[in-house]
Amino acid sequence: MNYLIRKAVTSDMGQVLNLITELAIFEKEPNAVEITEADLIAKGFGHSTEFDCFVAEVDQNVVGIALVYTRFSTWKGTVLHLEDLIVSERMRGHGIGSALLDQVILHAVDKGVKRVCWEVIDWNAPAIEFYERKGANVMRDWNVVQLDEQGIKNYISKLN
C-alpha cells in the first residue's frame, strides 16, 4: 500500500476531526469530542500554534494522524507529548502507525527534546504491544489525573 506521511495543512482538519471522533467511539466515549474543525485550524495554524500534526494520506484521504505538542518536565526539560496517534481501523496493519510514530520521533530529534511521552488506555492491548515493540516503556504504575471543565469550575467554587 502506498501512503504519504506529511505535515498537516488546514484543509486536512475536517478529516483529522473525523479520525479523532473515530478514536472517541473506539474508546467508548462517542460524545466526548467537543473540539471543532475551526478549533483545530485556529489552534494548529497561524502565528501562535499549540500543536503540530502529521497525517498519513492514501489516495488523497487522511487515514492516520499523529498530533503532538511540547511541554516542560521539571526533571528533563522540554519534552514532546504525543496526544494522539490514530490510524483508521480499516487501514491498520499496513505500517501506517509505525510510519507516523517514526515521524514523531524524527520531529522530537529535530526539536532537541529530552523525552517523548503519551498515554494509552489500559485495555487497548494491540496498542500497548505496538508501543512496547517500538521500545516504549509503558508505565503501568502511573495514573492519569485530570480535572474536566466542570471539575475546574467546582474546584474554583471551593476557593472562596
C-alpha positions in Angstrom: 0.0 0.0 0.0 1.3 3.4 -0.9 0.9 6.2 1.6 2.4 9.6 2.3 3.3 10.9 5.7 3.4 14.7 5.7 2.7 17.8 7.9 -1.0 18.6 8.1 -2.5 21.6 6.4 -5.7 23.5 7.3 -7.7 21.6 4.7 -6.9 18.3 6.4 -8.6 19.4 9.7 -12.1 18.1 8.8 -10.6 14.6 8.1 -8.4 14.9 11.3 -11.6 15.6 13.3 -13.2 12.6 11.8 -10.3 10.4 13.0 -10.5 12.0 16.4 -14.2 11.1 16.5 -13.4 7.6 15.3 -11.0 7.2 18.2 -13.5 8.5 20.7 -16.0 5.9 19.5 -13.4 3.2 19.8 -12.6 4.3 23.3 -16.3 4.1 24.2 -16.7 7.8 24.6 -18.6 8.8 21.4 -19.9 12.1 22.8 -16.7 13.3 24.4 -15.3 15.2 21.4 -16.1 18.9 21.9 -13.4 20.4 19.6 -14.4 21.6 16.1 -12.7 21.8 12.8 -12.5 25.6 13.3 -10.8 25.0 16.7 -8.2 22.7 15.1 -7.5 25.3 12.5 -7.3 28.1 15.0 -5.0 26.3 17.4 -2.8 24.5 14.9 -2.1 27.1 12.3 -1.2 30.8 12.3 1.1 32.9 14.4 0.9 31.0 17.7 0.3 27.3 17.3 -0.5 24.9 20.1 0.3 21.7 18.3 1.9 20.0 15.3 0.1 17.4 13.3 1.3 14.8 10.9 -1.1 13.0 8.6 -0.9 9.7 6.7 -2.6 10.1 3.3 -3.8 7.4 0.9 -5.4 8.3 -2.4 -5.8 11.9 -1.1 -7.6 10.8 2.0 -6.3 11.3 5.5 -6.2 7.8 7.1 -4.0 8.5 10.1 -2.7 11.3 12.3 -0.1 12.0 15.0 -0.8 15.2 17.0 2.0 16.4 19.2 2.9 19.4 21.3 5.8 20.4 23.5 5.6 20.7 27.3 8.1 21.2 30.1 9.3 18.5 32.5 10.8 19.6 35.8 13.1 16.6 35.6 14.1 16.5 31.9 13.3 19.9 30.4 11.5 20.2 27.1 9.6 17.1 26.1 7.3 16.2 23.3 3.8 14.9 24.1 2.1 12.7 21.6 -1.6 13.5 22.2 -3.0 11.0 19.7 -1.7 8.5 17.2 -4.7 7.4 15.2 -4.9 5.1 12.2 -8.4 4.5 10.8 -9.5 1.0 11.8 -9.8 0.0 8.2 -6.2 1.0 7.4 -4.5 -0.8 10.3 -1.9 -3.4 9.6 -0.2 -1.6 6.7 2.6 0.1 8.6 0.9 3.5 8.8 1.1 3.7 12.6 4.8 2.8 12.5 5.4 5.5 9.9 3.6 8.1 11.9 5.4 7.2 15.1 8.7 7.4 13.1 7.8 10.9 12.0 7.0 11.9 15.6 10.4 10.6 16.8 12.2 12.4 14.0 10.3 15.6 14.9 11.4 15.1 18.5 15.0 14.8 17.5 14.7 18.0 15.3 13.3 19.8 18.4 16.0 18.5 20.6 13.6 17.3 23.3 14.7 15.0 26.2 11.7 12.7 26.1 8.6 11.7 24.1 5.6 10.7 26.2 2.0 9.7 25.7 -0.8 7.7 27.3 -2.5 4.5 26.1 -5.8 3.2 27.5 -5.1 0.1 29.6 -7.5 -2.2 27.7 -6.0 -1.5 24.3 -3.7 -4.5 24.2 -2.8 -4.1 20.5 -1.6 -0.5 21.0 0.3 -1.4 24.2 2.1 -4.3 22.3 2.8 -2.0 19.4 4.4 0.6 21.6 6.4 -2.0 23.6 7.7 -3.5 20.3 8.9 0.0 19.4 10.9 0.2 22.7 8.5 2.4 24.6 8.2 2.0 28.4 4.5 1.5 29.3 4.4 2.7 32.9 1.6 0.8 34.4 2.2 2.1 37.9 1.3 5.7 37.0 -2.3 7.1 36.8 -3.6 9.8 34.6 -5.1 12.7 36.6 -7.5 15.2 35.1 -9.9 17.9 36.0 -12.5 18.4 33.3 -14.2 21.7 32.7 -16.9 21.1 35.3 -14.2 19.8 37.7 -12.3 23.1 37.2 -15.4 25.1 38.0 -16.1 23.0 41.1 -12.5 23.5 42.3 -12.7 27.3 41.8 -16.0 27.5 43.6 -14.4 25.9 46.7 -11.6 28.5 46.7 -13.9 31.2 48.2 
